[in-house]
């Protein structure tokens, strides 16, 4: 099950993406796919378009997530 949310993106992020010639949507989808370990197999392509960028990217996304401390935020609410 997927869920749609809307967020405002800061100009700095938009400008970074524009400077690199990549759509912000692509960057965010790629990071989400790496973090959630979503692999889009050629034999069974996902209809939603989410696909990891590779094993190193999955590892680095997870390291970032854990380093920020997101898994522990629920303990401090």
N, C-alpha and C positions, 0 to 999 in steps of 0.2 A: 504494500500500500504506500502510495506517495502522498505528500502533503505540499500544497502550494503556499508559499509565504511571500511577502513583499518587503523589501528593505530598500532604503535609500543608500546609494553608493557615493562615497566621497569623491570630489573632483580629482583628488590626487590619484586615486585608483583608476578612474576613467582615463586620466591623462597618461598614466603609466601604460595602460593597455593600448591606448591610441598610439603612443610613441613606438610600441613594439608591434603594432599592426595586428593585434589580437582582440577579439571581442571579449568583454568582461564576462559574459555568460560562459564562454568556453573555459576561461581561467577558473571560475568558480565551480563549474561542473567537473572539471578535471581534478581539482583539489578534493571535492566531495567524494568523487569516485576513488581517488587514491586513499583517502582516510577511511572510507567504508569498505575498502578492498573489493570494489565492484569491477569485475573483469568481464569484458564484452567479448566473448568467444566468437570467432568468425563462423563457427558451425551453428551457434545459437545466439545471434545478435539480439541485444536488448532493444526494445522499442523506444525506451525513453532516452537513448543516446548517451547514457553515462558509461564511461569506460576509463579504467585506470591507465596511467601513462607508463607503468612499468613497476617492477618489484622494488627498485631503489626509491622511486617516488612514493610508493606505498609506505615503505619503511620511514622515509623522511617526514612524510605527513603525520604519521603516528608519533614519531619522536617530537615533532612540534607540538602536537595536541597534548601529549603527556607533559612536556616541559612547561607549557603554559599552566598546566594544572587542571585542565577541564575535568578529568575523571574524578577529581576530589572536590569540585565546587559544591556538590550536593551536601557535603559534610559541613559546609560553612553557611548554609542558608538560615 
